Amino acid sequence: MRRLTIYLEQSLTAGLQWAVFQPNNEVLWEKLRRSVGTFMSGLYREGAFQGTASAQAYIVICDATTTTQADITAA
């Protein structure tokens, strides 16, 4: 589990560098959800997570509930 967690963190950090200088808005959030969702889906298909469906194994949330106005203003 520890190795998987480290792999996820490092892979997502490296794979999402393109988003660093993008405007922090709904368009970016959708791109991030799609990108991370595709990555996680691939890992699920390879057997990295438990569950009979991907919805039971992981969830990708990137929207106004996880990004506060203070986050947007600070960007």
C-alpha positions as CSV (number, residue, x, y, z in Angstrom):
1,M,0.0,0.0,0.0
2,R,2.8,2.4,0.9
3,R,4.5,1.9,-2.5
4,L,1.3,2.4,-4.3
5,T,0.6,5.7,-2.4
6,I,4.1,7.0,-3.2
7,Y,3.7,6.0,-6.9
8,L,0.4,7.8,-7.1
9,E,1.8,10.9,-5.5
10,Q,4.9,11.1,-7.7
11,S,3.1,10.2,-10.9
12,L,0.4,12.8,-10.4
13,T,2.9,15.4,-9.3
14,A,4.9,14.8,-12.5
15,G,2.0,14.3,-14.8
16,L,0.1,17.4,-13.8
17,Q,2.9,19.9,-14.1
18,W,1.2,21.4,-17.2
19,A,-1.6,22.7,-14.9
20,V,0.7,24.8,-12.6
21,F,0.3,28.0,-14.6
22,Q,-3.2,27.5,-15.9
23,P,-6.1,29.7,-14.7
24,N,-7.7,28.1,-11.7
25,N,-11.3,27.7,-13.0
26,E,-13.9,25.2,-14.1
27,V,-12.1,24.5,-17.4
28,L,-8.9,23.5,-15.6
29,W,-10.9,21.5,-13.0
30,E,-12.5,19.5,-15.8
31,K,-9.2,18.8,-17.5
32,L,-7.7,17.7,-14.2
33,R,-10.7,15.4,-13.5
34,R,-10.3,13.9,-16.9
35,S,-6.5,13.4,-16.7
36,V,-6.5,12.0,-13.2
37,G,-9.6,9.9,-13.9
38,T,-7.9,8.3,-17.0
39,F,-4.7,7.6,-14.9
40,M,-6.7,6.0,-12.1
41,S,-8.9,4.0,-14.5
42,G,-5.8,2.5,-16.0
43,L,-4.5,1.5,-12.6
44,Y,-7.9,0.0,-11.7
45,R,-7.9,-2.1,-14.9
46,E,-4.4,-3.3,-14.0
47,G,-5.7,-4.5,-10.6
48,A,-4.1,-1.8,-8.4
49,F,-7.4,-1.2,-6.5
50,Q,-10.1,-3.3,-4.9
51,G,-13.7,-3.1,-5.9
52,T,-16.1,-4.6,-8.5
53,A,-16.4,-1.3,-10.2
54,S,-14.1,1.7,-10.5
55,A,-16.6,3.8,-8.6
56,Q,-16.0,1.5,-5.6
57,A,-12.2,1.8,-5.9
58,Y,-11.6,5.5,-6.1
59,I,-13.2,8.9,-6.7
60,V,-11.8,12.0,-8.4
61,I,-13.1,15.3,-7.1
62,C,-11.8,18.7,-8.4
63,D,-14.4,21.4,-8.2
64,A,-15.6,24.3,-6.1
65,T,-16.0,22.0,-3.1
66,T,-12.3,21.2,-3.0
67,T,-11.0,24.6,-4.2
68,T,-12.0,27.6,-2.1
69,Q,-12.2,31.2,-3.2
70,A,-9.0,31.8,-1.2
71,D,-7.3,29.1,-3.2
72,I,-8.4,30.8,-6.5
73,T,-7.4,34.3,-5.3
74,A,-4.0,33.1,-4.1
75,A,-3.2,31.5,-7.5
